[in-house]
């Protein structure tokens, strides 16, 4: 059994980016262009330096045609425990939003599970994910406003929401200490 680290090791991201870029045959310049990031930023990430945001990793995943988790997932032990408040986490540039990957999709299945901790303030606006993505959200504590642009709904503890993730959507904490589970299903 192993416990996930508090910070996402850059080596995981660097190895995944190199692997997926090689798989697609894209140059550094082309991938950076498709993701809308600087070539120097991508070069730093592949060198395991820098501090990427959720938005940067999402943009790279979309440009590579892979789920976010493919770029951040660790080598998988036979038993894994992620204690509350711990785990590989990435913060948003837009809001007090921290996403912790709880489980990446195993081969043959395409779903990722995240524990999200969010504070009131700015909303986390997400660009469309890869085509066919569906999001499932379950609120644990606090209140959150979430959903596709123009169709956001307010949710309370125990509420469940599902919506297309391949369209622009957002999450906004309405009370301090908001925590929800986000399952991303990819087809």
N, C-alpha and C positions, 0 to 999 in steps of 0.2 A: 504494500500500500504506500502511496506517496501523497503528499499534500502539494497543491499548486503554489507557486511563488506569489509574493505580493505584487511584484512588477512583472510585466510581460518581457521575458528575455529577448533582447534585440536579435540574438542569434537565431531564434525561431523564425522571426519575420524575415531576416536576411536570407536564410536557407530556403524558405518558402518562395520568396520573390524570385530568387535565382532559378529555382526549379520550375516555377510556373512560367517565367519569361522564356526559359529554354524550351519548354514544352510548346509554347505558342510561336517560337521563332521570332519574337519581337526584339528589336534593338532597344537600348536604354532610351534613346531619343524618341522612338515611336511609342513606347509604353508611357513615358512621361507625358507626351503630347496627348495621347488618348485619355489619360487619367487627369489631365489638366494641372499637373504639378511640374515643378522645375526639374530638369534633368539632374542637376546637382543634388536635389533632395532625394531622388531615386537612387543615385549613386551612393549617397551616404547611407540610405536604408539597406542597400545590398552589402555595404561594408560593415553593417551592424552598429552604426552610430546614428545619432539623431534621436528625436523623441516624437514619433508620429502621432497624429491625432486620429480619432475614430474616422473623421471625414477623409483623411488621406488614405487610410487602409481600405475604406469602403470604395473610394474612387479607383484604387488599384485593383481591387477585386472585380469591380464592374468592367474595367478595361481589359482584364485578363479572362473575364467570363467565368469566374469562380466565386463561390460564397466567401464572405468575410472570414469565416473560420478556417478556411484552407490556408490563409496567410498567417494566422496566429496560433494555430493548434500545436501543442507540444507533442513530443513522442508519448504514446499512450501506454501507461502501466496497466497491469491486470486489474488492480483496484485503485480507485482514486477518490480522495475525499477533499472537498473544498469547503473549508470552514467559513461560516458567516463572516463577512467583512474581509475575507481574504480571497486570493485567486488572481489570475492574470487579468488585469484591468486596463482599460484605455479611457481617457477623459475626452470630452468634447471641447472644441474651441468655442462653441456657440452658447453653451448653457452649463449649469452645474449638473452634469450628466456623466455618470461613470458606468460603463458597461463591462461586466465580468463574464467572460465565456465560461459556461458551466460544462457544456458537452458539445463536442463537434460531431458532425454526422459521420457515422461509420460507413465503410464501403457498402454500396447498394442502397443505403438510406440517405436521404438528403434533408436533414433538419439540424438546426443548431439551437442550443438553449443558453440564454443569458439571464443573469440576475442584474437588474438595473437599479442603481441608487441615484436619486435625483432630488434636487432642492429647488424651491420656487425661484423665479427670476426669469431668465430667458428660456424660450422654447428650444428644443433640439429639433432642427428641421433636417429631415433625411431626404436625400435625392432618391430616385427610383433605384431599386436593387435589380439584380439580374432578372430577365423575363421569367414569369411563372412563380415568383416568390410570393408566399402568403405569410403574414405575421399573425401570431396568436399572443395575446397579452393577458396576464392574470395579475391583478393588484393584490399585494400582500399587506402593505401599510400605507397610509396617507391617501391622497387623491391625485389623480392624473387626468389630464385632458389629452386625448390621443386619437389618431386616425388619419385618413387621407385628407389632403388639403381641401378645405371647404366642407368636410364631413366629420370633423373632430367631435368626440363625445367625452363627457365627464364620467370618470369611473371611480368607484370606491372599493375598499377592501372586499375581496372575494369576487368582484366583477370580472367578467371575461369579455374580451373583444377580439374579433378576427377581421382582417382586412387585407386587401392586396398590398404587397410590399413593393411591387414593380411600378408604383406611381409615387409621386411626392407625398410625404406624410410627416407627421410631427408628434412630439411628446412634450408635455409641459406639466411639471409638478405644480400642484395647487396648494399643497401643505408641506411643511418641513418634514424631512425623514421619509419621503415617499420611496417605496420599494416595490418593484414589480418584476415578474418573470416574463421574459420575451422569448417565444419559440419562433424561429424562422424556418419555414418549410420551403424547400427548393424543388422545383420539378425539372 
